[in-house]
Amino acid sequence: MAQLAARSRRTVTTLEEVALRAGVSRATVSRVVNGSPKVSPDVRRVVEAAVAALGYVPNRAARSLVTKRSGSIGVVISEPAGRLFSDPFFPRLLRGISGSLSARDLQLVLLMPASPAETERTADYLAAGHVDGALLVSLHGDDPLPERMARAGIPFVVGGRPLRGTDTSLVDIDNRGGAQTAVRHLLGNGRRVVATIAGPADMGAGVDRLAGYRDALAEAGIAVDDRLIAIADFTQDSGAAAMDRLLKASPDIDAVFAASDLIAAGALSVLDAAGRRVPDDVAIVGYDDSPIATSVRPPLTSVRQPIEEMGHEMARLLIAAVEEAQPVQRRVILATELIRRASSGGRRQP
């Protein structure tokens, strides 16, 4: 009765109380709470039942002193906040990451540096030990974060192939192969003046998807015409501006491969305003197979990339790196699939 009365005067359950209810030692409860494998399944179930019954919540600060870990993972997206909420790629990626981290009781810390100064502050924050590791997404050009993380000894995994430095764990999409499949599809349908709106030249995805476009043309024996290449930044507005430039430079375009669905949506609006029918006059293929692909008219043929799986894999590799005494660099390249819809049409008649 005295113990119950004492407990009623406070709201924080202790390890000792969990141990008393479970009939085990305090050390055993600690091992269960901290995920140690050195506990039998039967004892683990008893302790977990006591934890649930008493509403015990582990003290993260105390746990950190023992494990030397923060229990947090930094997710760095090097884009302005507006991009994060307007581009469907990022919420899907974060959903995959968050699911894997939550399953391991790890906290996601989101960081969005949008300038060199913010990138430096982010690097300082990560190197100071506030997180156990970092997932780096949407790196541009010579972003210093990978090098800073490596120097500080902070485990990290990169999402997407970085243009500078290859000595790192990463998860990427087969961007080059996916783009080649898309352009091959357009050529196979009888299109011959195939343009592309490529992604940024300072990002691996932009460079690789443009390379896939060139590969498909070379495979078909078609010379690359630089007038049929425009660059955008994975936004709808930039896609519209690029499509406008392409039409002015080459009015005879009969197909477009867009490096993202957002770019394709912008291109569709310009083609409609110019009186060019899709797919009758101009066929178009996007990249992502995001919800945008089924919301535009006509529905958009698009290269499906497994974005949530990419997030899961990034988190899995990082957790392994954090837990290993000597982390091993790993690389995962995920396959794509062409999803055919009305925008690319059927085979064009001569």
Salt bridges, closest charged atoms under 4 A:
GLU16 OE2 - ARG26 NE 2.72
GLU17 OE1 - ARG7 NE 3.61
GLU17 OE2 - ARG10 NH2 2.83
ASP42 OD1 - ARG45 NH2 2.27
GLU79 OE1 - ARG83 NH1 3.39
GLU79 OE2 - HIS140 NE2 2.68
ASP87 OD2 - ARG83 NH2 3.22
ASP105 OD1 - ARG60 NH2 3.27
ASP105 OD2 - ARG63 NH1 3.64
GLU120 OE1 - ARG148 NH1 2.95
ASP124 OD1 - ARG148 NH2 2.67
GLU147 OE2 - ARG151 NH1 3.18
GLU147 OE1 - ARG164 NH2 3.37
ASP202 OD2 - HIS140 ND1 3.15
ASP208 OD1 - ARG161 NH2 2.74
ASP215 OD2 - ARG176 NE 2.59
GLU219 OE1 - ARG184 NE 2.84
ASP225 OD2 - ARG227 NH2 2.82
ASP244 OD2 - LYS248 NZ 3.11
ASP254 OD2 - ARG348 NH1 3.19
ASP281 OD1 - ARG277 NH2 3.10
ASP289 OD2 - ARG304 NE 2.67
ASP289 OD1 - ARG341 NH2 2.86
GLU308 OE2 - ARG95 NH2 3.04
GLU313 OE1 - ARG316 NH2 2.67
GLU323 OE2 - ARG104 NH2 2.36
GLU324 OE2 - ARG330 NH2 2.94
GLU337 OE1 - ARG304 NH1 3.97
